[in-house]
């Protein structure tokens, strides 16, 4: 199973098999911790944001579902993360491209499925980064992304003791895979999370 570099707005990938409602139900079936649900929704929103700004305008739902389900197996099967998820997704008849994408974010750790499509590379880069940003805002008086700057986050990035579970190497490797400046990746990910925060507040 291999995702090629498909053209932007490729019609074959506009309508994933699974709906968002079904994906949320599946996510909550395997995850009880509110933190894990929140992280999944943050990565979902960030993936949708990048799909839009990168020109995959008709694939935002697909990219979002990849983000929403990327850690589906983590809470119940932490030692088999990105491995057990394949069994779960096949049993649930999840789109094989979603399966491949979520598995690829474990590249270099438990699996050898390398991120190839731009979507997969974005997921690989932003998964750990959104976690780092989330940890950083908890330390701020505002508890908000809205006043978070790139320079402020980079200070946290350099402090290896801060949010030590967030792999700096993976974030940097993700930026390199994408051919992006590190600051660009950080800036756009912050913007994605700011957009989500504003949307949540308006509900």
N, C-alpha and C positions, 0 to 999 in steps of 0.2 A: 504494500500500500504506500503510494508515494504521491505527494502533492507537487505538481510542477509549478513554475512561476506563471500562474494564470493571468490573462489580461484583466485589467481593472474592469469592474462591473460585469464579470463573466456570469451569464445567465444561469449556468448550471449550478451555481453556488448561492443563488439569491434566496432560495426557499429551502432551508434546512428541514430535515424530517421532523425534528422535535420542535415543539412550540416553547415559548418562554414559560408559559404556565406549567407545562409538563416538566421543564428543566428545573424550575423552582421547587416543584413537588419532589423531584428526584434528589435535588440538593439537600432538602430538609429531611428526607428519608435517611440520608447517610451522615448528616451533620446536625448536631443538637446545640453546639456552642454558638452563641450569638456572634462572637468574634469571627468565626469562620464564615458565617452567612454574610456578615458585613464586608469581610475581605473579598468574598466572591462577587458581591454586588459592586464593590469599588473597582475590581479588575474588569468586570463587565462594562461599566461605564467608561473606564479608561480605554478599553479596546474599541468601543463604539466611537469614542472621540478620535482615536487615531485612524480608524477606518475612514471617517469623514475627512479629516485634514489631509490624508494621503491619497484621496481621490477614489476610494472604494465606496462610493456613496450608496450604492444599492446592496452592499454587503454588510452594512452596519449591524443588522440583526444577527447575521452569522458570526461576525467577529465578537459580538456581545455574548452570544451563547458559549463560544469557546472560553471567554473570560469567566463566565458564570460557573461553568462546570470544571474548570481546570484543576481544582483541588478536591473533586468529588470524593475521592477515596482517602483523603489525608487523615481525617479525624478517626475513622474506624480502623484504617490499615496504614498507620504511619510508616511502618517498616517495609511496606509494599507499595508505597506511593508511586504513582505513574505506571505501576505494573497491574495492580488489582483493578484499576480503572478500566483497563481493556476488557476484562471479563464482564464488568458491570455494564459497560456501554454496549457490548455485543448482545448481552441478554436483553437490554432495553431497546435494541434496534436503533441506536443513535447513529447518525450520519458518520460513516467511516472517516471523513475528512475532519470532523470535530474530534473524533477519537485520536487520529494521528496528531493533530495540533496540540491537544492537551498532553499527550504522552511526550511530545518533543520538548516541553518545557522542563522535563527532568533530564535532559541531555547532559551527559558528563557525570551524572550521579548514579542513578539506578538503571538508566536506559541508554541505548546507543542510537536512538532516533534523533537525528540532527534537525534542528529547525531549518527549513528550506524556503518556504513561502514567506513573504514579508509579514504576513499575519502571525506566523509562528515565531518569527524573530522578535516581533513587538511583544508578544506574550512572554517570551523568555526574558526580555529586558525589563519589562515593567512589573512583573510579579513581585520580585524582591524589592523593587524601588517603591512601589505603592506601600509595601509594608514599612519601609524605612520612613517614608513621608508620614504615614499614620502614627508611627512612634514619635516622630519629631513634633507633630502638632499637639500631642498629649502633654508635652513639656512646655508648651507656650501658654502664656496667660490667657490668650484668646481662645485656645483649644480649636483653632480654625486654620484652614488652608489659605484663607483669603489674604492674610498678611504674611504668608510664608514666601521667602525669596530664595532664589537659586543659591546665592552666597551663604545664606543661613543653613540651608540643607547640606551644602558641601562641607561645612564645618562639622556637622553631625556625621557625614559620610567618612570623614578622615579620622574620627574618633572611633576606633575599632571596638571599644568597650560598649559604645552606645548601640542598642539594638543589635547585639552581636550575632543574633540568629539570621540577620539579613545579609546575604552574601554580597559583599562588594565586588568580588571577582565576577560573579554572574552578571551583575548590572553592567560592569565595564565590558564584559565579553558581548553582552547584548547590543550595546552601542556600537561596538566594533563590527559585529555581524551586519548591522543595519547600515554601516558606513556613516554614522552620525557623530557629530561633535557631542561630547559627554554633556556639556551644558545644555545643548538643545534637547536631549532626551529628558533631562531633569526639568527643564522649563516647561516643556509640553505636557509632561506627566503631572506637574503641579497644576497647570491650567485645566487639565482634564478633571482633576479632583476638585478644583475650585468650582468648575461647572456643575459637577454632581452635587456639591454642598449647596450651591445656590438653588438648584432644582429641588433638592430635598426640603429646603427652607420654604419654598414657595408652595409646597403641597399642603 
